[in-house]
């Protein structure tokens, strides 16, 4: 404004002011974890009370609703375009297992996804659980409170019924009361090795030892910090600039 005469202030063009950086997810909690900050498309919506931590990417026109937690615990999380992640969902990235939600997928309230791939056009209903290493192929569905076990593939067009268990490649669907069959499928899929990294030779490792290992890995959260609203930058921009 130096050099302007009195009275000329009202004639300043808007083009003369710097364009502010776009801010996304105002009021949501963005956490820098393991030196990575969330990156969200400018056209996406992240609700207040949602939490995004670490190497998380949310694509164009996607919606992450109230209470959802998307956290990259040593593995990236990618949410595609036009996705809906509903209230109180937990999506977790883990080391060595890709966590990806493809375009136009719907993830229902209270669903829990860990280290898995949800291909485009799929639907994960309320309360469903998809474990580490699983893949839900394009257009498949996992109904209310169903469980997709570790390293399982649910083929395109298949729907896991309400409360049922899915295990294997391709998935065998088992009614919730058939515990003998469920246990028979679970055994070869190696839950301890897939989830906790416990080798077959360590099968007798007590849960207290597993918990201590897990706690050590999560200790990196001591170095986290909250990213202020004004630094919630769209995907493709460096949040440190």
N, C-alpha and C positions, 0 to 999 in steps of 0.2 A: 504493500500500500504506500510505500515511500514515493514522494514526488507527486502524489495526487493532490489536487486542490480541494479545499473544503466544498462539500456538496457533490463530489464525484463518486462517493462511496456507493450510493444507491445504483450506480450504473455498472457495477462490477458484474461481469458475466460469470455464470456458474462454471463455465469451462476453465476459468482461471484458478479454481480451487482444486487441490489434489483429490482424486477419487479414492475414497476410503477402501481399504481391503474388505472384501465380503466376509461376513461372519456367519457360520452355520452352527446349528445346535445351541443357540443361546440358552443358557440356564442348565444345559446338560453338563455332566462331569466328564471332561476329557483328561486322561491321565497319561503323562509321559512315563513309560515303563520300558526298561532295558534300552534306554536311549532312543526310543521310537514313540512318536505321537500319532494319534488317529488322524486319518485323512478322509474327508467326507465331501461328496459332490455338493456344489452350491445349491442344486435343485432338490437335494434330499431334505428330509425332516427328521431331526433327532429331538425327542421330547425332553423337557425338563424332568429330572429324576432318572433318566437313562444314564448309563455309565459305559464309556468306551475307553479301554486301556491298552496302550502299546500299539503294535503294528497291525492296526485295524483299518480297513478301507471299506467305505460305503459308497455304492454307485449312484448314478443319476436317478432321481425321482423315487428313491426308496424311502421307507418310513420305519423308524425305530421308535416304538411307543414306550409309555411310562413304565419305569422300573426294569426295563430290559438291561442286561449286562452282557457286553461283548468284550472279551478279554483275551489278549494274545500272551499266553503263558509259555513263551519260548517257541511258539509257532504262529505264523501270521493268520489272520482271519480276513477273508474277502467276502463282502456282501455285494451281489450284482445289482443290476438296474431293475427298477420297478418291483422291488421286493417289499414285503411287509413282515416286520419282526414285531410280534405283538407283546402285550404287557407281561412283564416278569419272566420273559424268556432268558435263558443263559446260553450263550454261544462261546465256546472256549477253544483257543488254539493251543496245541501242545507240540513239543519237539518231535520232529520226524514224521508228523502226520498232517497232511494238508487239511485245512478247514476252509471250506468254500461253500457259499450259498449262491447258486446260479441265478440268472435273470428270471424275474417273474415267479419267484417262489413265495409261498406264504408259510410262515412259521407261527403257530398258534400260541396262545398264552401258556406260560409255565412249561413250555417245551425245554428240553435240555439237549444240546448238541455239543459233542466233544471230539475234536480231531477227525472229523468226517467230511464227506462231500455230499452236498444236496444239489443235484443237477437242476437245470432250469425247468420251470413249470411244475415243480413238485409241491406237495402240501404236507406239512407236518402239523398234526392237529394238537389240541390242548393236552398238555401233560405227557406227550410222547417223549421217549428217550432214544437218542441215536448215539451209539458208543463209538469209541476210537476205531479208526480204520474202516468204518462202514461207508458204503456208497448207496445213495438213493438215486436211481437213474431217472432220467427225464420223464416227467409225468406220473411218477409213482406217488403213492400216498401212504402215510403212516397215521392211522386213526387214533382216536382219543386213548391216552394211557397205554399205547402199545410200546413194545421194547424191540429195538433193532440192535442185536448183540455185536460184539467186536468183530471186525473183519468180515462183515456180512454185506452181501450185495442184494438189494431189492430191485428186480428188473423193471424196466419201463412198463407202465400200465398196470402193475400189481398194486393192490391195496392191502396193507397189513391191518386186519380187523381190530376193532376196539378191544384193548386189553390183551391182545395176543402177543406171542413171542415170535421173532423172526431171527433165524440163525443159519449161516452157511453161505456158500457161493455156488449157485444162486440160493436165495433164502428159502428155507423150509418154514412154513407157517404152522405154529403149534398153539392149540387152545391153552388158556392159562392153567387149567387143572391137570394137564398131562405132564407132571413133574419128571417122570422117568425119561420121557422123550426129550424134554428141555435140557436135563442134565447130560444126556448122551450127546446132544449137539454142542453144548457149551464146552465140554472137555477139550476136544481137539483145537478149539478156537483160541485157547491160551489167553484168558483174561489177564492173569497176573503179568505175563510178559508184555502184552500189548499195552496195558494201561500203566503199569508201575515199573516196567523194565526188569522184572524179576525173571532170571533165566530158569529153564526147566530144572537145572541142577540145584537151584535155590528154592525149589517149590515149598520147602518147609520153613522158609523165612517168615518169622512172626510178623503180624501186622504192625507191632510197635516199631520194628526196624523199617518197614515200608513207610510208616508215618514220619519217622525221623528224616528219611531221604526226601520225602515230599516237602516237609517243612523247610529243609535246607534250600531246596529249589525256590520256594516261595519267599525266602528271606530277601531276595532282590527287591521286593516291594518297599523295603526300608529306604531305597534310593529314589522312589517315585516322587513326582510332584504334579500338582494340578495345573493344567494349562488354562490360563485366563481366557475368558470369553473372547476378548479381542484378538486372540491368537488362534481361534478355531478356524483354520484356513481350509479352503476346498482342496479336494484331492488334486494332485499335480503341482501344488505349490509347496515350497519348503516351509514348514511351520517355524523354522528358526529365523527366517528373514524378517 
